[in-house]
Amino acid sequence: MEEIQFLWRWLHVLSGVMWIGLLWYFNFVQIPNMPKIPDDQKPAIGKVIAPAALFWFRWAAMATIVTGLLLAGSNGYIVDAIALGFTDAGASTAIGIGMWLGAIMWFNVWFIIWPNQKRALGMVDAEPDVKKQSARTAMLFSRTNTMLSIPMLFCMVSAQNPWYF
């Protein structure tokens, strides 16, 4: 059983690093630098780089949540964590807050950011004003996820040190 728990933890951390790394890339590198890119070069971002990055971004989110749930289940704290430590405060509360924040972020990726990015990047047909609004919505929810990632990461790490809670 320890080998399975190690495998889930390793895959959870690996996919989480990819997910949050791409989230921070979008918000700290790509979005702020788009105005500096000459107009003739922007199609390469929208047609090549962004779709590839968004593919890995959304599937890393999926892998992170699935492996996190498998890890919590195999370690036996999934119910306490989802209930925010109702029956066992401490580490379960911290990991539970992190899990809920991660679940909100996952939902944002799959059901708000991705559908809006498809319209903004022209992957699906949309009127110009809808494309513009979709780009703004995707950016705002991406920024929201960036802000949520900080307490989420804190909770996930501090669960190993329950004296914080």
Legacy VTK file of the C-alpha trace (Angstrom):
# vtk DataFile Version 3.0
C-alpha trace
ASCII
DATASET POLYDATA
POINTS 165 float
0.000 0.000 0.000
2.882 2.408 0.697
4.067 2.025 -2.904
0.614 2.983 -4.209
0.468 6.000 -1.880
3.926 7.046 -3.038
2.870 6.676 -6.674
-0.289 8.791 -6.174
1.681 11.442 -4.242
4.410 11.592 -6.892
1.913 11.828 -9.775
-0.112 14.414 -7.803
2.931 16.608 -7.207
4.186 16.182 -10.774
0.856 17.089 -12.369
0.328 19.901 -9.846
3.691 21.444 -10.714
2.728 21.373 -14.401
-0.723 22.842 -13.722
0.377 25.676 -11.444
3.528 26.268 -13.501
1.437 26.834 -16.624
-1.060 28.944 -14.670
1.749 31.191 -13.472
3.307 31.229 -16.967
0.044 32.523 -18.427
-0.428 35.166 -15.733
3.135 36.305 -15.102
4.673 35.883 -18.577
2.277 35.480 -21.503
-0.594 37.852 -20.637
1.592 40.775 -19.481
3.859 40.473 -22.529
1.214 40.121 -25.246
1.039 43.904 -25.838
4.803 43.906 -26.542
4.540 41.289 -29.304
4.289 42.736 -32.822
0.878 42.161 -34.429
2.354 40.043 -37.221
3.751 37.585 -34.635
0.617 37.277 -32.472
-1.011 34.604 -34.683
1.817 32.218 -33.710
0.871 32.630 -30.049
-2.862 32.206 -30.659
-2.612 29.366 -33.180
0.387 27.367 -31.927
1.666 28.154 -28.434
-1.567 28.943 -26.566
-3.511 25.865 -27.780
-0.621 23.559 -26.848
-0.141 25.223 -23.465
-3.898 25.101 -22.789
-3.982 21.383 -23.649
-1.336 20.614 -21.019
-2.870 23.136 -18.613
-6.325 21.579 -18.544
-5.115 17.958 -18.519
-2.610 18.726 -15.763
-5.549 20.157 -13.787
-7.492 16.943 -14.374
-4.548 14.734 -13.429
-3.911 16.805 -10.300
-7.450 16.503 -8.990
-7.783 12.803 -9.852
-4.439 11.827 -8.288
-5.182 14.042 -5.272
-8.471 12.253 -4.658
-6.796 8.867 -5.145
-4.061 9.886 -2.700
-6.556 11.101 -0.091
-8.570 7.913 -0.518
-5.574 5.595 -0.255
-4.354 7.454 2.852
-7.798 7.249 4.459
-8.414 10.961 5.034
-10.658 11.810 2.094
-13.886 12.120 4.137
-12.266 14.187 6.905
-10.589 16.420 4.343
-13.742 17.006 2.293
-15.613 17.726 5.551
-12.807 20.178 6.463
-11.695 18.173 9.465
-15.154 17.999 11.049
-14.268 14.735 12.799
-10.475 15.236 12.956
-9.282 18.846 12.940
-5.672 19.675 12.111
-4.050 18.247 9.027
-7.446 17.219 7.627
-8.638 20.817 7.857
-5.580 22.153 6.053
-5.594 19.535 3.321
-9.377 19.898 3.016
-9.163 23.645 2.438
-6.462 22.974 -0.156
-8.620 20.315 -1.795
-11.661 22.610 -1.989
-9.574 25.456 -3.417
-8.074 23.023 -5.941
-11.559 21.783 -6.872
-12.752 25.365 -7.459
-9.676 26.017 -9.590
-10.228 22.782 -11.551
-13.857 23.767 -12.179
-12.726 27.198 -13.407
-10.234 25.592 -15.808
-12.635 23.120 -17.376
-15.934 25.011 -17.321
-15.013 28.700 -17.545
-11.444 29.300 -18.745
-11.286 26.592 -21.440
-14.665 27.304 -23.124
-13.876 31.030 -23.160
-10.346 30.474 -24.478
-11.715 28.390 -27.353
-13.848 31.353 -28.413
-11.105 33.927 -27.779
-8.540 31.980 -29.827
-10.947 31.260 -32.677
-11.058 27.506 -32.067
-14.840 27.815 -32.237
-16.821 30.402 -34.165
-17.763 33.552 -32.286
-18.561 37.140 -33.133
-15.738 39.667 -32.526
-17.440 41.193 -29.475
-18.022 37.693 -28.014
-14.350 36.818 -28.644
-13.257 39.961 -26.820
-15.560 39.302 -23.856
-14.500 35.640 -23.767
-10.824 36.645 -23.647
-11.557 38.961 -20.721
-13.576 36.307 -18.854
-10.838 33.696 -19.352
-8.199 36.156 -18.151
-10.195 37.147 -15.046
-10.820 33.552 -14.023
-7.195 32.692 -14.727
-6.169 35.553 -12.428
-8.645 34.279 -9.846
-7.034 30.841 -10.031
-3.608 32.439 -9.638
-4.747 34.128 -6.440
-6.397 30.922 -5.183
-3.223 28.943 -5.915
-1.316 30.721 -3.147
-3.536 29.692 -0.201
-4.131 26.324 -1.889
-0.400 25.604 -1.987
0.024 26.893 1.565
-2.701 24.547 2.823
-1.312 21.554 0.936
2.186 22.105 2.331
1.095 23.081 5.841
-0.962 19.910 6.148
2.396 18.203 6.656
2.930 20.551 9.632
-0.443 20.579 11.442
0.627 23.022 14.160
-0.358 25.802 11.750
-4.014 24.860 12.238
LINES 1 166
165 0 1 2 3 4 5 6 7 8 9 10 11 12 13 14 15 16 17 18 19 20 21 22 23 24 25 26 27 28 29 30 31 32 33 34 35 36 37 38 39 40 41 42 43 44 45 46 47 48 49 50 51 52 53 54 55 56 57 58 59 60 61 62 63 64 65 66 67 68 69 70 71 72 73 74 75 76 77 78 79 80 81 82 83 84 85 86 87 88 89 90 91 92 93 94 95 96 97 98 99 100 101 102 103 104 105 106 107 108 109 110 111 112 113 114 115 116 117 118 119 120 121 122 123 124 125 126 127 128 129 130 131 132 133 134 135 136 137 138 139 140 141 142 143 144 145 146 147 148 149 150 151 152 153 154 155 156 157 158 159 160 161 162 163 164
